[in-house]
């Protein structure tokens, strides 16, 4: 069975993880002390635009959460 890919926007990612916007972007910023290379990367919906909307893939966020639970 082929799983459907579902995109979620920033507010849904923040709500699902219970973190702030600044925390999320710190996890994505290679120059941040809070950088997490395992954190799912966002996808620009229009890569040719500077201010493109971004999304994350839901199953990647869920898998990252499971990985964090397995680390404890």
PyMOL Python script that loads the backbone (N, CA, C, O; Angstrom):
from pymol import cmd

cmd.read_pdbstr("""\
ATOM      1  N   UNK A   1       0.836  -1.182   0.000  1.00  0.00           N
ATOM      2  CA  UNK A   1       0.000   0.000   0.000  1.00  0.00           C
ATOM      3  C   UNK A   1       0.882   1.248   0.000  1.00  0.00           C
ATOM      4  O   UNK A   1       1.822   1.351   0.788  1.00  0.00           O
ATOM      5  N   UNK A   2       0.579   2.171  -0.869  1.00  0.00           N
ATOM      6  CA  UNK A   2       1.363   3.395  -1.007  1.00  0.00           C
ATOM      7  C   UNK A   2       0.841   4.442  -0.022  1.00  0.00           C
ATOM      8  O   UNK A   2      -0.336   4.803  -0.048  1.00  0.00           O
ATOM      9  N   UNK A   3       1.726   4.919   0.840  1.00  0.00           N
ATOM     10  CA  UNK A   3       1.338   5.938   1.824  1.00  0.00           C
ATOM     11  C   UNK A   3       1.250   7.303   1.151  1.00  0.00           C
ATOM     12  O   UNK A   3       2.089   7.654   0.321  1.00  0.00           O
ATOM     13  N   UNK A   4       0.243   8.052   1.510  1.00  0.00           N
ATOM     14  CA  UNK A   4       0.072   9.393   0.978  1.00  0.00           C
ATOM     15  C   UNK A   4       0.980  10.357   1.723  1.00  0.00           C
ATOM     16  O   UNK A   4       1.089  10.301   2.948  1.00  0.00           O
ATOM     17  N   UNK A   5       1.629  11.236   0.980  1.00  0.00           N
ATOM     18  CA  UNK A   5       2.495  12.246   1.583  1.00  0.00           C
ATOM     19  C   UNK A   5       1.642  13.440   1.951  1.00  0.00           C
ATOM     20  O   UNK A   5       0.884  13.954   1.129  1.00  0.00           O
ATOM     21  N   UNK A   6       1.772  13.883   3.202  1.00  0.00           N
ATOM     22  CA  UNK A   6       0.994  15.021   3.665  1.00  0.00           C
ATOM     23  C   UNK A   6       1.940  16.130   4.104  1.00  0.00           C
ATOM     24  O   UNK A   6       2.825  15.916   4.932  1.00  0.00           O
ATOM     25  N   UNK A   7       1.742  17.315   3.539  1.00  0.00           N
ATOM     26  CA  UNK A   7       2.503  18.485   3.942  1.00  0.00           C
ATOM     27  C   UNK A   7       1.792  19.174   5.098  1.00  0.00           C
ATOM     28  O   UNK A   7       0.562  19.213   5.153  1.00  0.00           O
ATOM     29  N   UNK A   8       2.585  19.719   6.025  1.00  0.00           N
ATOM     30  CA  UNK A   8       2.005  20.547   7.081  1.00  0.00           C
ATOM     31  C   UNK A   8       2.782  21.853   7.136  1.00  0.00           C
ATOM     32  O   UNK A   8       3.975  21.900   6.837  1.00  0.00           O
ATOM     33  N   UNK A   9       2.084  22.905   7.522  1.00  0.00           N
ATOM     34  CA  UNK A   9       2.661  24.239   7.567  1.00  0.00           C
ATOM     35  C   UNK A   9       3.238  24.503   8.953  1.00  0.00           C
ATOM     36  O   UNK A   9       3.053  23.716   9.881  1.00  0.00           O
ATOM     37  N   UNK A  10       3.930  25.609   9.069  1.00  0.00           N
ATOM     38  CA  UNK A  10       4.623  25.978  10.304  1.00  0.00           C
ATOM     39  C   UNK A  10       3.734  25.904  11.549  1.00  0.00           C
ATOM     40  O   UNK A  10       4.148  25.298  12.537  1.00  0.00           O
ATOM     41  N   UNK A  11       2.537  26.489  11.547  1.00  0.00           N
ATOM     42  CA  UNK A  11       1.731  26.425  12.779  1.00  0.00           C
ATOM     43  C   UNK A  11       1.426  24.992  13.235  1.00  0.00           C
ATOM     44  O   UNK A  11       1.386  24.715  14.434  1.00  0.00           O
ATOM     45  N   UNK A  12       1.214  24.094  12.283  1.00  0.00           N
ATOM     46  CA  UNK A  12       0.940  22.698  12.664  1.00  0.00           C
ATOM     47  C   UNK A  12       2.191  22.021  13.227  1.00  0.00           C
ATOM     48  O   UNK A  12       2.098  21.220  14.157  1.00  0.00           O
ATOM     49  N   UNK A  13       3.363  22.342  12.665  1.00  0.00           N
ATOM     50  CA  UNK A  13       4.613  21.770  13.187  1.00  0.00           C
ATOM     51  C   UNK A  13       4.839  22.244  14.623  1.00  0.00           C
ATOM     52  O   UNK A  13       5.163  21.450  15.506  1.00  0.00           O
ATOM     53  N   UNK A  14       4.663  23.550  14.842  1.00  0.00           N
ATOM     54  CA  UNK A  14       4.872  24.100  16.183  1.00  0.00           C
ATOM     55  C   UNK A  14       3.904  23.502  17.188  1.00  0.00           C
ATOM     56  O   UNK A  14       4.288  23.178  18.312  1.00  0.00           O
ATOM     57  N   UNK A  15       2.646  23.356  16.785  1.00  0.00           N
ATOM     58  CA  UNK A  15       1.644  22.776  17.689  1.00  0.00           C
ATOM     59  C   UNK A  15       1.950  21.312  17.993  1.00  0.00           C
ATOM     60  O   UNK A  15       1.852  20.873  19.139  1.00  0.00           O
ATOM     61  N   UNK A  16       2.318  20.566  16.962  1.00  0.00           N
ATOM     62  CA  UNK A  16       2.602  19.140  17.143  1.00  0.00           C
ATOM     63  C   UNK A  16       3.788  18.917  18.068  1.00  0.00           C
ATOM     64  O   UNK A  16       3.779  17.993  18.880  1.00  0.00           O
ATOM     65  N   UNK A  17       4.816  19.766  17.947  1.00  0.00           N
ATOM     66  CA  UNK A  17       6.035  19.589  18.740  1.00  0.00           C
ATOM     67  C   UNK A  17       6.010  20.349  20.063  1.00  0.00           C
ATOM     68  O   UNK A  17       6.787  20.044  20.968  1.00  0.00           O
ATOM     69  N   UNK A  18       5.130  21.326  20.179  1.00  0.00           N
ATOM     70  CA  UNK A  18       5.063  22.104  21.411  1.00  0.00           C
ATOM     71  C   UNK A  18       6.269  22.989  21.606  1.00  0.00           C
ATOM     72  O   UNK A  18       6.722  23.192  22.732  1.00  0.00           O
ATOM     73  N   UNK A  19       6.800  23.526  20.498  1.00  0.00           N
ATOM     74  CA  UNK A  19       7.965  24.406  20.579  1.00  0.00           C
ATOM     75  C   UNK A  19       7.632  25.745  19.933  1.00  0.00           C
ATOM     76  O   UNK A  19       6.623  25.885  19.242  1.00  0.00           O
ATOM     77  N   UNK A  20       8.497  26.722  20.169  1.00  0.00           N
ATOM     78  CA  UNK A  20       8.305  28.049  19.578  1.00  0.00           C
ATOM     79  C   UNK A  20       8.920  28.091  18.183  1.00  0.00           C
ATOM     80  O   UNK A  20       9.700  27.223  17.791  1.00  0.00           O
ATOM     81  N   UNK A  21       8.542  29.121  17.459  1.00  0.00           N
ATOM     82  CA  UNK A  21       9.084  29.335  16.119  1.00  0.00           C
ATOM     83  C   UNK A  21      10.608  29.509  16.183  1.00  0.00           C
ATOM     84  O   UNK A  21      11.332  28.952  15.357  1.00  0.00           O
ATOM     85  N   UNK A  22      11.090  30.280  17.162  1.00  0.00           N
ATOM     86  CA  UNK A  22      12.530  30.514  17.268  1.00  0.00           C
ATOM     87  C   UNK A  22      13.280  29.216  17.598  1.00  0.00           C
ATOM     88  O   UNK A  22      14.388  29.003  17.105  1.00  0.00           O
ATOM     89  N   UNK A  23      12.694  28.359  18.415  1.00  0.00           N
ATOM     90  CA  UNK A  23      13.319  27.077  18.719  1.00  0.00           C
ATOM     91  C   UNK A  23      13.407  26.211  17.472  1.00  0.00           C
ATOM     92  O   UNK A  23      14.431  25.577  17.218  1.00  0.00           O
ATOM     93  N   UNK A  24      12.335  26.186  16.699  1.00  0.00           N
ATOM     94  CA  UNK A  24      12.332  25.382  15.468  1.00  0.00           C
ATOM     95  C   UNK A  24      13.427  25.860  14.522  1.00  0.00           C
ATOM     96  O   UNK A  24      14.193  25.049  14.002  1.00  0.00           O
ATOM     97  N   UNK A  25      13.508  27.163  14.296  1.00  0.00           N
ATOM     98  CA  UNK A  25      14.515  27.669  13.369  1.00  0.00           C
ATOM     99  C   UNK A  25      15.927  27.534  13.934  1.00  0.00           C
ATOM    100  O   UNK A  25      16.881  27.445  13.162  1.00  0.00           O
ATOM    101  N   UNK A  26      16.088  27.517  15.249  1.00  0.00           N
ATOM    102  CA  UNK A  26      17.407  27.256  15.842  1.00  0.00           C
ATOM    103  C   UNK A  26      17.836  25.823  15.547  1.00  0.00           C
ATOM    104  O   UNK A  26      19.017  25.566  15.311  1.00  0.00           O
ATOM    105  N   UNK A  27      16.883  24.885  15.557  1.00  0.00           N
ATOM    106  CA  UNK A  27      17.197  23.497  15.237  1.00  0.00           C
ATOM    107  C   UNK A  27      17.651  23.342  13.786  1.00  0.00           C
ATOM    108  O   UNK A  27      18.400  22.419  13.465  1.00  0.00           O
ATOM    109  N   UNK A  28      17.203  24.238  12.913  1.00  0.00           N
ATOM    110  CA  UNK A  28      17.534  24.174  11.486  1.00  0.00           C
ATOM    111  C   UNK A  28      18.783  24.982  11.121  1.00  0.00           C
ATOM    112  O   UNK A  28      19.341  24.802  10.038  1.00  0.00           O
ATOM    113  N   UNK A  29      19.223  25.865  12.013  1.00  0.00           N
ATOM    114  CA  UNK A  29      20.326  26.778  11.724  1.00  0.00           C
ATOM    115  C   UNK A  29      21.669  26.144  12.096  1.00  0.00           C
ATOM    116  O   UNK A  29      21.935  25.890  13.271  1.00  0.00           O
ATOM    117  N   UNK A  30      22.509  25.891  11.098  1.00  0.00           N
ATOM    118  CA  UNK A  30      23.801  25.246  11.333  1.00  0.00           C
ATOM    119  C   UNK A  30      24.715  26.057  12.248  1.00  0.00           C
ATOM    120  O   UNK A  30      25.634  25.499  12.847  1.00  0.00           O
ATOM    121  N   UNK A  31      24.479  27.359  12.364  1.00  0.00           N
ATOM    122  CA  UNK A  31      25.304  28.218  13.221  1.00  0.00           C
ATOM    123  C   UNK A  31      24.779  28.314  14.649  1.00  0.00           C
ATOM    124  O   UNK A  31      25.392  28.973  15.488  1.00  0.00           O
ATOM    125  N   UNK A  32      23.666  27.675  14.931  1.00  0.00           N
ATOM    126  CA  UNK A  32      23.058  27.738  16.254  1.00  0.00           C
ATOM    127  C   UNK A  32      23.613  26.629  17.149  1.00  0.00           C
ATOM    128  O   UNK A  32      23.884  25.527  16.672  1.00  0.00           O
ATOM    129  N   UNK A  33      23.783  26.914  18.446  1.00  0.00           N
ATOM    130  CA  UNK A  33      24.194  25.843  19.362  1.00  0.00           C
ATOM    131  C   UNK A  33      23.100  24.787  19.530  1.00  0.00           C
ATOM    132  O   UNK A  33      23.364  23.702  20.047  1.00  0.00           O
ATOM    133  N   UNK A  34      21.882  25.096  19.098  1.00  0.00           N
ATOM    134  CA  UNK A  34      20.757  24.163  19.217  1.00  0.00           C
ATOM    135  C   UNK A  34      20.483  23.419  17.909  1.00  0.00           C
ATOM    136  O   UNK A  34      19.472  22.729  17.781  1.00  0.00           O
ATOM    137  N   UNK A  35      21.386  23.564  16.947  1.00  0.00           N
ATOM    138  CA  UNK A  35      21.228  22.898  15.651  1.00  0.00           C
ATOM    139  C   UNK A  35      21.076  21.388  15.836  1.00  0.00           C
ATOM    140  O   UNK A  35      21.815  20.761  16.595  1.00  0.00           O
ATOM    141  N   UNK A  36      20.113  20.829  15.134  1.00  0.00           N
ATOM    142  CA  UNK A  36      19.872  19.389  15.178  1.00  0.00           C
ATOM    143  C   UNK A  36      19.872  18.868  13.743  1.00  0.00           C
ATOM    144  O   UNK A  36      18.889  19.037  13.022  1.00  0.00           O
ATOM    145  N   UNK A  37      20.968  18.235  13.326  1.00  0.00           N
ATOM    146  CA  UNK A  37      21.046  17.761  11.939  1.00  0.00           C
ATOM    147  C   UNK A  37      20.023  16.676  11.613  1.00  0.00           C
ATOM    148  O   UNK A  37      19.787  16.380  10.442  1.00  0.00           O
ATOM    149  N   UNK A  38      19.419  16.085  12.635  1.00  0.00           N
ATOM    150  CA  UNK A  38      18.408  15.046  12.392  1.00  0.00           C
ATOM    151  C   UNK A  38      17.008  15.626  12.218  1.00  0.00           C
ATOM    152  O   UNK A  38      16.080  14.915  11.832  1.00  0.00           O
ATOM    153  N   UNK A  39      16.860  16.918  12.505  1.00  0.00           N
ATOM    154  CA  UNK A  39      15.535  17.526  12.418  1.00  0.00           C
ATOM    155  C   UNK A  39      15.115  17.649  10.953  1.00  0.00           C
ATOM    156  O   UNK A  39      15.919  18.064  10.119  1.00  0.00           O
ATOM    157  N   UNK A  40      13.869  17.297  10.627  1.00  0.00           N
ATOM    158  CA  UNK A  40      13.415  17.350   9.229  1.00  0.00           C
ATOM    159  C   UNK A  40      13.530  18.760   8.636  1.00  0.00           C
ATOM    160  O   UNK A  40      13.192  19.755   9.276  1.00  0.00           O
ATOM    161  N   UNK A  41      14.011  18.806   7.416  1.00  0.00           N
ATOM    162  CA  UNK A  41      14.172  20.079   6.715  1.00  0.00           C
ATOM    163  C   UNK A  41      12.848  20.487   6.064  1.00  0.00           C
ATOM    164  O   UNK A  41      12.044  19.646   5.664  1.00  0.00           O
ATOM    165  N   UNK A  42      12.651  21.789   5.974  1.00  0.00           N
ATOM    166  CA  UNK A  42      11.453  22.307   5.330  1.00  0.00           C
ATOM    167  C   UNK A  42      11.618  22.257   3.807  1.00  0.00           C
ATOM    168  O   UNK A  42      12.726  22.142   3.284  1.00  0.00           O
ATOM    169  N   UNK A  43      10.491  22.346   3.125  1.00  0.00           N
ATOM    170  CA  UNK A  43      10.464  22.353   1.660  1.00  0.00           C
ATOM    171  C   UNK A  43       9.834  23.663   1.216  1.00  0.00           C
ATOM    172  O   UNK A  43       8.745  24.019   1.667  1.00  0.00           O
ATOM    173  N   UNK A  44      10.517  24.379   0.331  1.00  0.00           N
ATOM    174  CA  UNK A  44       9.943  25.597  -0.242  1.00  0.00           C
ATOM    175  C   UNK A  44       8.958  25.187  -1.335  1.00  0.00           C
ATOM    176  O   UNK A  44       9.299  24.406  -2.224  1.00  0.00           O
ATOM    177  N   UNK A  45       7.751  25.710  -1.267  1.00  0.00           N
ATOM    178  CA  UNK A  45       6.749  25.378  -2.280  1.00  0.00           C
ATOM    179  C   UNK A  45       7.060  26.036  -3.617  1.00  0.00           C
ATOM    180  O   UNK A  45       6.674  25.522  -4.667  1.00  0.00           O
ATOM    181  N   UNK A  46       7.751  27.163  -3.585  1.00  0.00           N
ATOM    182  CA  UNK A  46       8.163  27.826  -4.813  1.00  0.00           C
ATOM    183  C   UNK A  46       9.644  28.181  -4.667  1.00  0.00           C
ATOM    184  O   UNK A  46       9.969  29.278  -4.215  1.00  0.00           O
ATOM    185  N   UNK A  47      10.537  27.277  -5.042  1.00  0.00           N
ATOM    186  CA  UNK A  47      11.964  27.511  -4.806  1.00  0.00           C
ATOM    187  C   UNK A  47      12.536  28.717  -5.549  1.00  0.00           C
ATOM    188  O   UNK A  47      13.631  29.174  -5.224  1.00  0.00           O
ATOM    189  N   UNK A  48      11.818  29.234  -6.533  1.00  0.00           N
ATOM    190  CA  UNK A  48      12.304  30.389  -7.290  1.00  0.00           C
ATOM    191  C   UNK A  48      11.934  31.718  -6.637  1.00  0.00           C
ATOM    192  O   UNK A  48      12.352  32.778  -7.104  1.00  0.00           O
ATOM    193  N   UNK A  49      11.161  31.665  -5.571  1.00  0.00           N
ATOM    194  CA  UNK A  49      10.713  32.876  -4.898  1.00  0.00           C
ATOM    195  C   UNK A  49      11.454  33.047  -3.579  1.00  0.00           C
ATOM    196  O   UNK A  49      11.673  32.077  -2.854  1.00  0.00           O
ATOM    197  N   UNK A  50      11.840  34.286  -3.267  1.00  0.00           N
ATOM    198  CA  UNK A  50      12.553  34.561  -2.015  1.00  0.00           C
ATOM    199  C   UNK A  50      11.648  34.313  -0.807  1.00  0.00           C
ATOM    200  O   UNK A  50      12.096  33.768   0.202  1.00  0.00           O
ATOM    201  N   UNK A  51      10.387  34.707  -0.907  1.00  0.00           N
ATOM    202  CA  UNK A  51       9.464  34.586   0.226  1.00  0.00           C
ATOM    203  C   UNK A  51       8.444  33.477  -0.018  1.00  0.00           C
ATOM    204  O   UNK A  51       7.244  33.684   0.158  1.00  0.00           O
ATOM    205  N   UNK A  52       8.907  32.337  -0.411  1.00  0.00           N
ATOM    206  CA  UNK A  52       8.030  31.206  -0.680  1.00  0.00           C
ATOM    207  C   UNK A  52       7.501  30.602   0.617  1.00  0.00           C
ATOM    208  O   UNK A  52       8.185  30.597   1.640  1.00  0.00           O
ATOM    209  N   UNK A  53       6.288  30.098   0.558  1.00  0.00           N
ATOM    210  CA  UNK A  53       5.742  29.351   1.688  1.00  0.00           C
ATOM    211  C   UNK A  53       6.551  28.065   1.855  1.00  0.00           C
ATOM    212  O   UNK A  53       7.024  27.480   0.881  1.00  0.00           O
ATOM    213  N   UNK A  54       6.699  27.637   3.113  1.00  0.00           N
ATOM    214  CA  UNK A  54       7.422  26.397   3.374  1.00  0.00           C
ATOM    215  C   UNK A  54       6.509  25.399   4.067  1.00  0.00           C
ATOM    216  O   UNK A  54       5.556  25.769   4.753  1.00  0.00           O
ATOM    217  N   UNK A  55       6.825  24.127   3.870  1.00  0.00           N
ATOM    218  CA  UNK A  55       6.069  23.036   4.479  1.00  0.00           C
ATOM    219  C   UNK A  55       7.049  21.983   4.972  1.00  0.00           C
ATOM    220  O   UNK A  55       8.220  21.977   4.592  1.00  0.00           O
ATOM    221  N   UNK A  56       6.558  21.102   5.816  1.00  0.00           N
ATOM    222  CA  UNK A  56       7.299  19.931   6.253  1.00  0.00           C
ATOM    223  C   UNK A  56       6.474  18.707   5.888  1.00  0.00           C
ATOM    224  O   UNK A  56       5.258  18.801   5.721  1.00  0.00           O
ATOM    225  N   UNK A  57       7.127  17.569   5.766  1.00  0.00           N
ATOM    226  CA  UNK A  57       6.424  16.313   5.482  1.00  0.00           C
ATOM    227  C   UNK A  57       6.039  15.699   6.827  1.00  0.00           C
ATOM    228  O   UNK A  57       6.888  15.451   7.684  1.00  0.00           O
ATOM    229  N   UNK A  58       4.740  15.461   6.988  1.00  0.00           N
ATOM    230  CA  UNK A  58       4.219  14.996   8.270  1.00  0.00           C
ATOM    231  C   UNK A  58       4.909  13.732   8.755  1.00  0.00           C
ATOM    232  O   UNK A  58       5.283  13.653   9.925  1.00  0.00           O
ATOM    233  N   UNK A  59       5.088  12.743   7.891  1.00  0.00           N
ATOM    234  CA  UNK A  59       5.681  11.490   8.389  1.00  0.00           C
ATOM    235  C   UNK A  59       7.130  11.674   8.828  1.00  0.00           C
ATOM    236  O   UNK A  59       7.607  10.915   9.672  1.00  0.00           O
ATOM    237  N   UNK A  60       7.850  12.663   8.278  1.00  0.00           N
ATOM    238  CA  UNK A  60       9.212  12.940   8.746  1.00  0.00           C
ATOM    239  C   UNK A  60       9.194  13.549  10.141  1.00  0.00           C
ATOM    240  O   UNK A  60      10.054  13.240  10.966  1.00  0.00           O
ATOM    241  N   UNK A  61       8.223  14.409  10.409  1.00  0.00           N
ATOM    242  CA  UNK A  61       8.077  14.993  11.746  1.00  0.00           C
ATOM    243  C   UNK A  61       7.727  13.895  12.748  1.00  0.00           C
ATOM    244  O   UNK A  61       8.305  13.837  13.834  1.00  0.00           O
ATOM    245  N   UNK A  62       6.792  13.031  12.390  1.00  0.00           N
ATOM    246  CA  UNK A  62       6.394  11.930  13.277  1.00  0.00           C
ATOM    247  C   UNK A  62       7.580  11.009  13.543  1.00  0.00           C
ATOM    248  O   UNK A  62       7.787  10.585  14.680  1.00  0.00           O
ATOM    249  N   UNK A  63       8.361  10.694  12.510  1.00  0.00           N
ATOM    250  CA  UNK A  63       9.522   9.818  12.691  1.00  0.00           C
ATOM    251  C   UNK A  63      10.558  10.472  13.594  1.00  0.00           C
ATOM    252  O   UNK A  63      11.171   9.796  14.420  1.00  0.00           O
ATOM    253  N   UNK A  64      10.762  11.780  13.450  1.00  0.00           N
ATOM    254  CA  UNK A  64      11.710  12.488  14.309  1.00  0.00           C
ATOM    255  C   UNK A  64      11.245  12.408  15.762  1.00  0.00           C
ATOM    256  O   UNK A  64      12.055  12.196  16.664  1.00  0.00           O
ATOM    257  N   UNK A  65       9.925  12.579  15.991  1.00  0.00           N
ATOM    258  CA  UNK A  65       9.393  12.463  17.349  1.00  0.00           C
ATOM    259  C   UNK A  65       9.651  11.067  17.918  1.00  0.00           C
ATOM    260  O   UNK A  65      10.053  10.928  19.073  1.00  0.00           O
ATOM    261  N   UNK A  66       9.422  10.045  17.111  1.00  0.00           N
ATOM    262  CA  UNK A  66       9.657   8.668  17.565  1.00  0.00           C
ATOM    263  C   UNK A  66      11.135   8.459  17.891  1.00  0.00           C
ATOM    264  O   UNK A  66      11.472   7.811  18.882  1.00  0.00           O
ATOM    265  N   UNK A  67      12.008   9.005  17.058  1.00  0.00           N
ATOM    266  CA  UNK A  67      13.447   8.880  17.312  1.00  0.00           C
ATOM    267  C   UNK A  67      13.838   9.548  18.632  1.00  0.00           C
ATOM    268  O   UNK A  67      14.683   9.037  19.368  1.00  0.00           O
ATOM    269  N   UNK A  68      13.221  10.689  18.925  1.00  0.00           N
ATOM    270  CA  UNK A  68      13.515  11.388  20.185  1.00  0.00           C
ATOM    271  C   UNK A  68      13.041  10.546  21.370  1.00  0.00           C
ATOM    272  O   UNK A  68      13.724  10.466  22.391  1.00  0.00           O
ATOM    273  N   UNK A  69      11.883   9.925  21.233  1.00  0.00           N
ATOM    274  CA  UNK A  69      11.382   9.060  22.321  1.00  0.00           C
ATOM    275  C   UNK A  69      12.298   7.868  22.534  1.00  0.00           C
ATOM    276  O   UNK A  69      12.507   7.447  23.672  1.00  0.00           O
ATOM    277  N   UNK A  70      12.848   7.315  21.459  1.00  0.00           N
ATOM    278  CA  UNK A  70      13.728   6.151  21.564  1.00  0.00           C
ATOM    279  C   UNK A  70      15.076   6.479  22.190  1.00  0.00           C
ATOM    280  O   UNK A  70      15.777   5.579  22.651  1.00  0.00           O
ATOM    281  N   UNK A  71      15.451   7.768  22.212  1.00  0.00           N
ATOM    282  CA  UNK A  71      16.723   8.184  22.808  1.00  0.00           C
ATOM    283  C   UNK A  71      16.668   8.231  24.328  1.00  0.00           C
ATOM    284  O   UNK A  71      17.713   8.273  24.978  1.00  0.00           O
ATOM    285  N   UNK A  72      15.478   8.227  24.906  1.00  0.00           N
ATOM    286  CA  UNK A  72      15.404   8.376  26.359  1.00  0.00           C
ATOM    287  C   UNK A  72      15.633   7.091  27.091  1.00  0.00           C
ATOM    288  O   UNK A  72      15.600   7.067  28.321  1.00  0.00           O
TER     289      UNK A  72
END
""", "prot")
cmd.dss("prot")
cmd.show_as("cartoon", "prot")
cmd.util.cbc("prot")
cmd.orient("prot")
